[in-house]
């Protein structure tokens, strides 16, 4: 069973690029480090996995 979505279900990759308000989808979720991240599309989920530093950037955007 997955944990509640991080960032209130917003697309984690969009947040990592500085964009807020982009809805993620439960169908495109990724469980990582005990957290569940939602993404708006397959490409965003793929980029989250291969580009370094996405989690930190998303958290920074979310906090601002």
mmJSON file of the N, C-alpha and C atoms, coordinates in Angstrom:
{"data_MODEL":{"atom_site":{
"group_PDB":["ATOM","ATOM","ATOM","ATOM","ATOM","ATOM","ATOM","ATOM","ATOM","ATOM","ATOM","ATOM","ATOM","ATOM","ATOM","ATOM","ATOM","ATOM","ATOM","ATOM","ATOM","ATOM","ATOM","ATOM","ATOM","ATOM","ATOM","ATOM","ATOM","ATOM","ATOM","ATOM","ATOM","ATOM","ATOM","ATOM","ATOM","ATOM","ATOM","ATOM","ATOM","ATOM","ATOM","ATOM","ATOM","ATOM","ATOM","ATOM","ATOM","ATOM","ATOM","ATOM","ATOM","ATOM","ATOM","ATOM","ATOM","ATOM","ATOM","ATOM","ATOM","ATOM","ATOM","ATOM","ATOM","ATOM","ATOM","ATOM","ATOM","ATOM","ATOM","ATOM","ATOM","ATOM","ATOM","ATOM","ATOM","ATOM","ATOM","ATOM","ATOM","ATOM","ATOM","ATOM","ATOM","ATOM","ATOM","ATOM","ATOM","ATOM","ATOM","ATOM","ATOM","ATOM","ATOM","ATOM","ATOM","ATOM","ATOM","ATOM","ATOM","ATOM","ATOM","ATOM","ATOM","ATOM","ATOM","ATOM","ATOM","ATOM","ATOM","ATOM","ATOM","ATOM","ATOM","ATOM","ATOM","ATOM","ATOM","ATOM","ATOM","ATOM","ATOM","ATOM","ATOM","ATOM","ATOM","ATOM","ATOM","ATOM","ATOM","ATOM","ATOM","ATOM","ATOM","ATOM","ATOM","ATOM","ATOM","ATOM","ATOM","ATOM","ATOM","ATOM","ATOM","ATOM","ATOM","ATOM","ATOM","ATOM","ATOM","ATOM","ATOM","ATOM","ATOM","ATOM","ATOM","ATOM","ATOM","ATOM","ATOM","ATOM","ATOM","ATOM","ATOM","ATOM","ATOM","ATOM","ATOM","ATOM","ATOM","ATOM","ATOM","ATOM","ATOM","ATOM","ATOM","ATOM","ATOM","ATOM","ATOM","ATOM","ATOM","ATOM","ATOM","ATOM","ATOM","ATOM","ATOM","ATOM","ATOM","ATOM"],
"id":[1,2,3,4,5,6,7,8,9,10,11,12,13,14,15,16,17,18,19,20,21,22,23,24,25,26,27,28,29,30,31,32,33,34,35,36,37,38,39,40,41,42,43,44,45,46,47,48,49,50,51,52,53,54,55,56,57,58,59,60,61,62,63,64,65,66,67,68,69,70,71,72,73,74,75,76,77,78,79,80,81,82,83,84,85,86,87,88,89,90,91,92,93,94,95,96,97,98,99,100,101,102,103,104,105,106,107,108,109,110,111,112,113,114,115,116,117,118,119,120,121,122,123,124,125,126,127,128,129,130,131,132,133,134,135,136,137,138,139,140,141,142,143,144,145,146,147,148,149,150,151,152,153,154,155,156,157,158,159,160,161,162,163,164,165,166,167,168,169,170,171,172,173,174,175,176,177,178,179,180,181,182,183,184,185,186,187,188,189,190,191,192],
"type_symbol":["N","C","C","N","C","C","N","C","C","N","C","C","N","C","C","N","C","C","N","C","C","N","C","C","N","C","C","N","C","C","N","C","C","N","C","C","N","C","C","N","C","C","N","C","C","N","C","C","N","C","C","N","C","C","N","C","C","N","C","C","N","C","C","N","C","C","N","C","C","N","C","C","N","C","C","N","C","C","N","C","C","N","C","C","N","C","C","N","C","C","N","C","C","N","C","C","N","C","C","N","C","C","N","C","C","N","C","C","N","C","C","N","C","C","N","C","C","N","C","C","N","C","C","N","C","C","N","C","C","N","C","C","N","C","C","N","C","C","N","C","C","N","C","C","N","C","C","N","C","C","N","C","C","N","C","C","N","C","C","N","C","C","N","C","C","N","C","C","N","C","C","N","C","C","N","C","C","N","C","C","N","C","C","N","C","C","N","C","C","N","C","C"],
"label_atom_id":["N","CA","C","N","CA","C","N","CA","C","N","CA","C","N","CA","C","N","CA","C","N","CA","C","N","CA","C","N","CA","C","N","CA","C","N","CA","C","N","CA","C","N","CA","C","N","CA","C","N","CA","C","N","CA","C","N","CA","C","N","CA","C","N","CA","C","N","CA","C","N","CA","C","N","CA","C","N","CA","C","N","CA","C","N","CA","C","N","CA","C","N","CA","C","N","CA","C","N","CA","C","N","CA","C","N","CA","C","N","CA","C","N","CA","C","N","CA","C","N","CA","C","N","CA","C","N","CA","C","N","CA","C","N","CA","C","N","CA","C","N","CA","C","N","CA","C","N","CA","C","N","CA","C","N","CA","C","N","CA","C","N","CA","C","N","CA","C","N","CA","C","N","CA","C","N","CA","C","N","CA","C","N","CA","C","N","CA","C","N","CA","C","N","CA","C","N","CA","C","N","CA","C","N","CA","C","N","CA","C","N","CA","C","N","CA","C","N","CA","C","N","CA","C"],
"label_alt_id":[null,null,null,null,null,null,null,null,null,null,null,null,null,null,null,null,null,null,null,null,null,null,null,null,null,null,null,null,null,null,null,null,null,null,null,null,null,null,null,null,null,null,null,null,null,null,null,null,null,null,null,null,null,null,null,null,null,null,null,null,null,null,null,null,null,null,null,null,null,null,null,null,null,null,null,null,null,null,null,null,null,null,null,null,null,null,null,null,null,null,null,null,null,null,null,null,null,null,null,null,null,null,null,null,null,null,null,null,null,null,null,null,null,null,null,null,null,null,null,null,null,null,null,null,null,null,null,null,null,null,null,null,null,null,null,null,null,null,null,null,null,null,null,null,null,null,null,null,null,null,null,null,null,null,null,null,null,null,null,null,null,null,null,null,null,null,null,null,null,null,null,null,null,null,null,null,null,null,null,null,null,null,null,null,null,null,null,null,null,null,null,null],
"label_comp_id":["UNK","UNK","UNK","UNK","UNK","UNK","UNK","UNK","UNK","UNK","UNK","UNK","UNK","UNK","UNK","UNK","UNK","UNK","UNK","UNK","UNK","UNK","UNK","UNK","UNK","UNK","UNK","UNK","UNK","UNK","UNK","UNK","UNK","UNK","UNK","UNK","UNK","UNK","UNK","UNK","UNK","UNK","UNK","UNK","UNK","UNK","UNK","UNK","UNK","UNK","UNK","UNK","UNK","UNK","UNK","UNK","UNK","UNK","UNK","UNK","UNK","UNK","UNK","UNK","UNK","UNK","UNK","UNK","UNK","UNK","UNK","UNK","UNK","UNK","UNK","UNK","UNK","UNK","UNK","UNK","UNK","UNK","UNK","UNK","UNK","UNK","UNK","UNK","UNK","UNK","UNK","UNK","UNK","UNK","UNK","UNK","UNK","UNK","UNK","UNK","UNK","UNK","UNK","UNK","UNK","UNK","UNK","UNK","UNK","UNK","UNK","UNK","UNK","UNK","UNK","UNK","UNK","UNK","UNK","UNK","UNK","UNK","UNK","UNK","UNK","UNK","UNK","UNK","UNK","UNK","UNK","UNK","UNK","UNK","UNK","UNK","UNK","UNK","UNK","UNK","UNK","UNK","UNK","UNK","UNK","UNK","UNK","UNK","UNK","UNK","UNK","UNK","UNK","UNK","UNK","UNK","UNK","UNK","UNK","UNK","UNK","UNK","UNK","UNK","UNK","UNK","UNK","UNK","UNK","UNK","UNK","UNK","UNK","UNK","UNK","UNK","UNK","UNK","UNK","UNK","UNK","UNK","UNK","UNK","UNK","UNK","UNK","UNK","UNK","UNK","UNK","UNK"],
"label_asym_id":["A","A","A","A","A","A","A","A","A","A","A","A","A","A","A","A","A","A","A","A","A","A","A","A","A","A","A","A","A","A","A","A","A","A","A","A","A","A","A","A","A","A","A","A","A","A","A","A","A","A","A","A","A","A","A","A","A","A","A","A","A","A","A","A","A","A","A","A","A","A","A","A","A","A","A","A","A","A","A","A","A","A","A","A","A","A","A","A","A","A","A","A","A","A","A","A","A","A","A","A","A","A","A","A","A","A","A","A","A","A","A","A","A","A","A","A","A","A","A","A","A","A","A","A","A","A","A","A","A","A","A","A","A","A","A","A","A","A","A","A","A","A","A","A","A","A","A","A","A","A","A","A","A","A","A","A","A","A","A","A","A","A","A","A","A","A","A","A","A","A","A","A","A","A","A","A","A","A","A","A","A","A","A","A","A","A","A","A","A","A","A","A"],
"label_entity_id":["1","1","1","1","1","1","1","1","1","1","1","1","1","1","1","1","1","1","1","1","1","1","1","1","1","1","1","1","1","1","1","1","1","1","1","1","1","1","1","1","1","1","1","1","1","1","1","1","1","1","1","1","1","1","1","1","1","1","1","1","1","1","1","1","1","1","1","1","1","1","1","1","1","1","1","1","1","1","1","1","1","1","1","1","1","1","1","1","1","1","1","1","1","1","1","1","1","1","1","1","1","1","1","1","1","1","1","1","1","1","1","1","1","1","1","1","1","1","1","1","1","1","1","1","1","1","1","1","1","1","1","1","1","1","1","1","1","1","1","1","1","1","1","1","1","1","1","1","1","1","1","1","1","1","1","1","1","1","1","1","1","1","1","1","1","1","1","1","1","1","1","1","1","1","1","1","1","1","1","1","1","1","1","1","1","1","1","1","1","1","1","1"],
"label_seq_id":[1,1,1,2,2,2,3,3,3,4,4,4,5,5,5,6,6,6,7,7,7,8,8,8,9,9,9,10,10,10,11,11,11,12,12,12,13,13,13,14,14,14,15,15,15,16,16,16,17,17,17,18,18,18,19,19,19,20,20,20,21,21,21,22,22,22,23,23,23,24,24,24,25,25,25,26,26,26,27,27,27,28,28,28,29,29,29,30,30,30,31,31,31,32,32,32,33,33,33,34,34,34,35,35,35,36,36,36,37,37,37,38,38,38,39,39,39,40,40,40,41,41,41,42,42,42,43,43,43,44,44,44,45,45,45,46,46,46,47,47,47,48,48,48,49,49,49,50,50,50,51,51,51,52,52,52,53,53,53,54,54,54,55,55,55,56,56,56,57,57,57,58,58,58,59,59,59,60,60,60,61,61,61,62,62,62,63,63,63,64,64,64],
"pdbx_PDB_ins_code":[null,null,null,null,null,null,null,null,null,null,null,null,null,null,null,null,null,null,null,null,null,null,null,null,null,null,null,null,null,null,null,null,null,null,null,null,null,null,null,null,null,null,null,null,null,null,null,null,null,null,null,null,null,null,null,null,null,null,null,null,null,null,null,null,null,null,null,null,null,null,null,null,null,null,null,null,null,null,null,null,null,null,null,null,null,null,null,null,null,null,null,null,null,null,null,null,null,null,null,null,null,null,null,null,null,null,null,null,null,null,null,null,null,null,null,null,null,null,null,null,null,null,null,null,null,null,null,null,null,null,null,null,null,null,null,null,null,null,null,null,null,null,null,null,null,null,null,null,null,null,null,null,null,null,null,null,null,null,null,null,null,null,null,null,null,null,null,null,null,null,null,null,null,null,null,null,null,null,null,null,null,null,null,null,null,null,null,null,null,null,null,null],
"Cartn_x":[0.854,0.0,0.892,0.569,1.393,0.977,1.9,1.654,0.898,0.386,-0.292,0.646,0.079,0.884,1.579,2.83,3.577,3.004,3.192,2.824,1.332,0.495,-0.963,-1.371,-0.604,-0.959,-0.572,0.147,0.612,1.747,1.968,3.03,4.39,5.096,6.393,7.41,7.383,8.35,8.071,6.817,6.476,6.982,6.794,7.302,8.816,9.492,10.957,11.443,10.54,10.894,10.355,9.771,9.282,7.817,7.09,5.674,4.78,3.864,2.885,1.528,0.665,-0.699,-0.905,0.09,-0.056,-0.469,-1.677,-2.182,-1.429,-1.15,-0.576,-1.668,-1.318,-2.274,-1.818,-2.76,-2.459,-1.96,-2.464,-2.051,-0.599,-0.028,1.356,2.227,1.894,2.633,3.928,4.817,6.106,6.399,6.65,7.047,8.562,9.074,10.525,10.868,11.806,12.269,11.121,10.151,9.032,7.99,8.085,7.133,6.51,5.296,4.612,4.494,5.037,5.005,4.065,3.292,2.384,2.977,2.661,3.159,2.018,2.156,1.098,1.151,2.316,2.445,3.654,3.749,4.833,6.206,6.305,7.585,8.092,7.193,7.572,8.09,7.423,7.868,9.249,9.459,10.744,11.852,11.613,12.629,12.953,11.939,12.155,13.174,13.069,13.959,15.382,15.554,16.889,17.65,16.962,17.643,17.961,19.176,19.554,18.936,18.687,18.277,16.821,16.006,14.594,13.848,14.069,13.348,13.639,14.895,15.27,14.663,14.673,14.107,12.597,11.928,10.481,10.148,10.91,10.673,10.898,11.885,12.153,10.997,10.499,9.36,8.132,7.894,6.728,6.774,7.953,8.111,7.975,8.147,8.112,6.709],
"Cartn_y":[-1.186,0.0,1.24,2.194,3.397,4.422,5.29,6.35,7.492,8.435,9.593,10.328,10.916,11.601,12.827,12.974,14.179,15.355,16.55,17.794,17.855,17.275,17.292,16.78,15.844,15.235,16.028,17.137,17.892,17.129,17.42,16.767,17.143,16.13,16.37,16.934,16.463,16.977,18.447,18.802,20.208,21.09,20.638,21.401,21.543,20.502,20.563,21.538,21.99,22.998,24.373,24.474,25.754,26.028,25.039,25.235,24.601,25.401,24.897,24.768,23.933,23.823,22.85,22.015,21.007,19.71,19.243,18.032,16.792,15.932,14.631,13.591,12.388,11.295,10.121,9.527,8.341,7.214,7.158,6.127,6.295,7.469,7.747,7.99,7.323,7.54,6.738,7.166,6.508,6.514,5.334,5.229,5.273,6.239,6.44,6.937,6.28,6.682,6.799,5.901,5.901,6.974,7.641,8.689,8.341,8.829,8.6,9.919,9.94,11.132,10.888,11.908,11.84,12.664,12.249,12.918,13.146,14.168,14.522,13.685,13.089,12.255,11.322,10.358,9.365,10.006,11.002,11.653,12.364,13.018,13.697,12.688,11.55,10.516,9.983,9.768,9.294,10.296,11.575,12.593,12.701,12.539,12.565,11.501,10.335,9.223,9.418,10.075,10.133,11.443,12.514,13.789,13.953,14.305,14.443,15.68,15.563,16.717,17.121,16.313,16.691,16.803,15.866,15.877,17.15,17.522,18.723,19.978,20.043,21.204,21.28,20.121,20.106,20.56,20.069,20.463,21.955,22.515,23.935,24.763,24.364,25.06,24.941,23.771,23.533,24.409,24.594,25.379,26.884,27.325,28.771,29.283],
"Cartn_z":[0.0,0.0,0.0,-0.826,-0.92,0.127,0.444,1.412,0.732,1.524,0.901,-0.053,-1.063,-2.079,-1.506,-1.883,-1.536,-2.327,-1.835,-2.528,-2.869,-1.992,-2.202,-3.577,-4.121,-5.398,-6.625,-6.435,-7.595,-8.273,-9.536,-10.292,-9.695,-9.207,-8.57,-9.555,-10.797,-11.763,-12.084,-12.248,-12.511,-11.376,-10.141,-8.996,-9.067,-9.544,-9.612,-10.673,-11.541,-12.545,-12.166,-10.95,-10.465,-10.728,-11.252,-11.586,-10.529,-9.982,-9.024,-9.718,-9.156,-9.641,-10.795,-11.084,-12.136,-11.452,-11.734,-11.087,-11.537,-10.578,-10.866,-10.89,-11.292,-11.398,-10.549,-9.824,-9.026,-9.931,-11.154,-12.112,-12.55,-12.341,-12.726,-11.493,-10.405,-9.164,-9.141,-8.26,-8.064,-6.573,-6.005,-4.603,-4.534,-3.782,-3.696,-2.299,-1.658,-0.326,0.678,0.597,1.527,1.254,0.119,-0.254,-1.601,-1.816,-3.085,-3.831,-5.038,-5.875,-7.045,-7.395,-8.539,-9.676,-10.902,-12.099,-13.076,-13.903,-14.853,-16.126,-16.419,-17.619,-17.47,-18.374,-18.306,-18.462,-19.342,-19.589,-18.336,-17.611,-16.37,-15.347,-15.24,-14.305,-14.705,-16.003,-16.504,-16.18,-16.46,-16.198,-14.712,-13.859,-12.411,-12.019,-12.655,-12.317,-12.836,-13.984,-14.6,-14.366,-14.066,-13.832,-12.344,-12.019,-10.607,-9.948,-8.641,-7.847,-7.952,-8.577,-8.767,-7.441,-6.522,-5.26,-4.473,-4.388,-3.646,-4.278,-5.606,-6.297,-6.1,-6.153,-5.919,-4.505,-3.533,-2.146,-1.943,-2.618,-2.511,-3.089,-4.238,-4.849,-3.967,-3.428,-2.59,-1.337,-0.783,0.448,0.215,-1.025,-1.295,-1.56],
"occupancy":[1.0,1.0,1.0,1.0,1.0,1.0,1.0,1.0,1.0,1.0,1.0,1.0,1.0,1.0,1.0,1.0,1.0,1.0,1.0,1.0,1.0,1.0,1.0,1.0,1.0,1.0,1.0,1.0,1.0,1.0,1.0,1.0,1.0,1.0,1.0,1.0,1.0,1.0,1.0,1.0,1.0,1.0,1.0,1.0,1.0,1.0,1.0,1.0,1.0,1.0,1.0,1.0,1.0,1.0,1.0,1.0,1.0,1.0,1.0,1.0,1.0,1.0,1.0,1.0,1.0,1.0,1.0,1.0,1.0,1.0,1.0,1.0,1.0,1.0,1.0,1.0,1.0,1.0,1.0,1.0,1.0,1.0,1.0,1.0,1.0,1.0,1.0,1.0,1.0,1.0,1.0,1.0,1.0,1.0,1.0,1.0,1.0,1.0,1.0,1.0,1.0,1.0,1.0,1.0,1.0,1.0,1.0,1.0,1.0,1.0,1.0,1.0,1.0,1.0,1.0,1.0,1.0,1.0,1.0,1.0,1.0,1.0,1.0,1.0,1.0,1.0,1.0,1.0,1.0,1.0,1.0,1.0,1.0,1.0,1.0,1.0,1.0,1.0,1.0,1.0,1.0,1.0,1.0,1.0,1.0,1.0,1.0,1.0,1.0,1.0,1.0,1.0,1.0,1.0,1.0,1.0,1.0,1.0,1.0,1.0,1.0,1.0,1.0,1.0,1.0,1.0,1.0,1.0,1.0,1.0,1.0,1.0,1.0,1.0,1.0,1.0,1.0,1.0,1.0,1.0,1.0,1.0,1.0,1.0,1.0,1.0,1.0,1.0,1.0,1.0,1.0,1.0],
"B_iso_or_equiv":[0.0,0.0,0.0,0.0,0.0,0.0,0.0,0.0,0.0,0.0,0.0,0.0,0.0,0.0,0.0,0.0,0.0,0.0,0.0,0.0,0.0,0.0,0.0,0.0,0.0,0.0,0.0,0.0,0.0,0.0,0.0,0.0,0.0,0.0,0.0,0.0,0.0,0.0,0.0,0.0,0.0,0.0,0.0,0.0,0.0,0.0,0.0,0.0,0.0,0.0,0.0,0.0,0.0,0.0,0.0,0.0,0.0,0.0,0.0,0.0,0.0,0.0,0.0,0.0,0.0,0.0,0.0,0.0,0.0,0.0,0.0,0.0,0.0,0.0,0.0,0.0,0.0,0.0,0.0,0.0,0.0,0.0,0.0,0.0,0.0,0.0,0.0,0.0,0.0,0.0,0.0,0.0,0.0,0.0,0.0,0.0,0.0,0.0,0.0,0.0,0.0,0.0,0.0,0.0,0.0,0.0,0.0,0.0,0.0,0.0,0.0,0.0,0.0,0.0,0.0,0.0,0.0,0.0,0.0,0.0,0.0,0.0,0.0,0.0,0.0,0.0,0.0,0.0,0.0,0.0,0.0,0.0,0.0,0.0,0.0,0.0,0.0,0.0,0.0,0.0,0.0,0.0,0.0,0.0,0.0,0.0,0.0,0.0,0.0,0.0,0.0,0.0,0.0,0.0,0.0,0.0,0.0,0.0,0.0,0.0,0.0,0.0,0.0,0.0,0.0,0.0,0.0,0.0,0.0,0.0,0.0,0.0,0.0,0.0,0.0,0.0,0.0,0.0,0.0,0.0,0.0,0.0,0.0,0.0,0.0,0.0,0.0,0.0,0.0,0.0,0.0,0.0],
"pdbx_formal_charge":[null,null,null,null,null,null,null,null,null,null,null,null,null,null,null,null,null,null,null,null,null,null,null,null,null,null,null,null,null,null,null,null,null,null,null,null,null,null,null,null,null,null,null,null,null,null,null,null,null,null,null,null,null,null,null,null,null,null,null,null,null,null,null,null,null,null,null,null,null,null,null,null,null,null,null,null,null,null,null,null,null,null,null,null,null,null,null,null,null,null,null,null,null,null,null,null,null,null,null,null,null,null,null,null,null,null,null,null,null,null,null,null,null,null,null,null,null,null,null,null,null,null,null,null,null,null,null,null,null,null,null,null,null,null,null,null,null,null,null,null,null,null,null,null,null,null,null,null,null,null,null,null,null,null,null,null,null,null,null,null,null,null,null,null,null,null,null,null,null,null,null,null,null,null,null,null,null,null,null,null,null,null,null,null,null,null,null,null,null,null,null,null],
"auth_seq_id":[1,1,1,2,2,2,3,3,3,4,4,4,5,5,5,6,6,6,7,7,7,8,8,8,9,9,9,10,10,10,11,11,11,12,12,12,13,13,13,14,14,14,15,15,15,16,16,16,17,17,17,18,18,18,19,19,19,20,20,20,21,21,21,22,22,22,23,23,23,24,24,24,25,25,25,26,26,26,27,27,27,28,28,28,29,29,29,30,30,30,31,31,31,32,32,32,33,33,33,34,34,34,35,35,35,36,36,36,37,37,37,38,38,38,39,39,39,40,40,40,41,41,41,42,42,42,43,43,43,44,44,44,45,45,45,46,46,46,47,47,47,48,48,48,49,49,49,50,50,50,51,51,51,52,52,52,53,53,53,54,54,54,55,55,55,56,56,56,57,57,57,58,58,58,59,59,59,60,60,60,61,61,61,62,62,62,63,63,63,64,64,64],
"auth_comp_id":["UNK","UNK","UNK","UNK","UNK","UNK","UNK","UNK","UNK","UNK","UNK","UNK","UNK","UNK","UNK","UNK","UNK","UNK","UNK","UNK","UNK","UNK","UNK","UNK","UNK","UNK","UNK","UNK","UNK","UNK","UNK","UNK","UNK","UNK","UNK","UNK","UNK","UNK","UNK","UNK","UNK","UNK","UNK","UNK","UNK","UNK","UNK","UNK","UNK","UNK","UNK","UNK","UNK","UNK","UNK","UNK","UNK","UNK","UNK","UNK","UNK","UNK","UNK","UNK","UNK","UNK","UNK","UNK","UNK","UNK","UNK","UNK","UNK","UNK","UNK","UNK","UNK","UNK","UNK","UNK","UNK","UNK","UNK","UNK","UNK","UNK","UNK","UNK","UNK","UNK","UNK","UNK","UNK","UNK","UNK","UNK","UNK","UNK","UNK","UNK","UNK","UNK","UNK","UNK","UNK","UNK","UNK","UNK","UNK","UNK","UNK","UNK","UNK","UNK","UNK","UNK","UNK","UNK","UNK","UNK","UNK","UNK","UNK","UNK","UNK","UNK","UNK","UNK","UNK","UNK","UNK","UNK","UNK","UNK","UNK","UNK","UNK","UNK","UNK","UNK","UNK","UNK","UNK","UNK","UNK","UNK","UNK","UNK","UNK","UNK","UNK","UNK","UNK","UNK","UNK","UNK","UNK","UNK","UNK","UNK","UNK","UNK","UNK","UNK","UNK","UNK","UNK","UNK","UNK","UNK","UNK","UNK","UNK","UNK","UNK","UNK","UNK","UNK","UNK","UNK","UNK","UNK","UNK","UNK","UNK","UNK","UNK","UNK","UNK","UNK","UNK","UNK"],
"auth_asym_id":["A","A","A","A","A","A","A","A","A","A","A","A","A","A","A","A","A","A","A","A","A","A","A","A","A","A","A","A","A","A","A","A","A","A","A","A","A","A","A","A","A","A","A","A","A","A","A","A","A","A","A","A","A","A","A","A","A","A","A","A","A","A","A","A","A","A","A","A","A","A","A","A","A","A","A","A","A","A","A","A","A","A","A","A","A","A","A","A","A","A","A","A","A","A","A","A","A","A","A","A","A","A","A","A","A","A","A","A","A","A","A","A","A","A","A","A","A","A","A","A","A","A","A","A","A","A","A","A","A","A","A","A","A","A","A","A","A","A","A","A","A","A","A","A","A","A","A","A","A","A","A","A","A","A","A","A","A","A","A","A","A","A","A","A","A","A","A","A","A","A","A","A","A","A","A","A","A","A","A","A","A","A","A","A","A","A","A","A","A","A","A","A"],
"auth_atom_id":["N","CA","C","N","CA","C","N","CA","C","N","CA","C","N","CA","C","N","CA","C","N","CA","C","N","CA","C","N","CA","C","N","CA","C","N","CA","C","N","CA","C","N","CA","C","N","CA","C","N","CA","C","N","CA","C","N","CA","C","N","CA","C","N","CA","C","N","CA","C","N","CA","C","N","CA","C","N","CA","C","N","CA","C","N","CA","C","N","CA","C","N","CA","C","N","CA","C","N","CA","C","N","CA","C","N","CA","C","N","CA","C","N","CA","C","N","CA","C","N","CA","C","N","CA","C","N","CA","C","N","CA","C","N","CA","C","N","CA","C","N","CA","C","N","CA","C","N","CA","C","N","CA","C","N","CA","C","N","CA","C","N","CA","C","N","CA","C","N","CA","C","N","CA","C","N","CA","C","N","CA","C","N","CA","C","N","CA","C","N","CA","C","N","CA","C","N","CA","C","N","CA","C","N","CA","C","N","CA","C","N","CA","C","N","CA","C","N","CA","C","N","CA","C"],
"pdbx_PDB_model_num":[1,1,1,1,1,1,1,1,1,1,1,1,1,1,1,1,1,1,1,1,1,1,1,1,1,1,1,1,1,1,1,1,1,1,1,1,1,1,1,1,1,1,1,1,1,1,1,1,1,1,1,1,1,1,1,1,1,1,1,1,1,1,1,1,1,1,1,1,1,1,1,1,1,1,1,1,1,1,1,1,1,1,1,1,1,1,1,1,1,1,1,1,1,1,1,1,1,1,1,1,1,1,1,1,1,1,1,1,1,1,1,1,1,1,1,1,1,1,1,1,1,1,1,1,1,1,1,1,1,1,1,1,1,1,1,1,1,1,1,1,1,1,1,1,1,1,1,1,1,1,1,1,1,1,1,1,1,1,1,1,1,1,1,1,1,1,1,1,1,1,1,1,1,1,1,1,1,1,1,1,1,1,1,1,1,1,1,1,1,1,1,1]
}}}
